[in-house]
Amino acid sequence: MQGKVVQTEPLLVDAKGVCTLLGIGLSCLYAMDRSGELGPQGLKLRRRRLWPRRELQEWVDAGCPRREIWVETKKRERHEFSGEN
């Protein structure tokens, strides 16, 4: 009996992965990041900057709001999830 091969997508993607997911070029990604058009800020892991795939999907589903709106939205969601008033 052969074992199943399970293909999983990475939870975090680098800049090239973000570009692939969003259908944009690298220079566009960096311009969007600098200007605040890109909502998710990504995470710094060692020398690499990575973005959570799930957050990118949520950001697109929300209509790609600017960073300041995205950050406030995420704060509000965490606040509601924690049950704080």
Secondary structure, DSSP 8 states (H G I E B T S, - for coil): ----------SEE-HHHHHHHHT--HHHHHHHHHHT-S----EEETTEEEEEHHHHHHHHHTT---HHHHHHHHHHHHHHHHT--
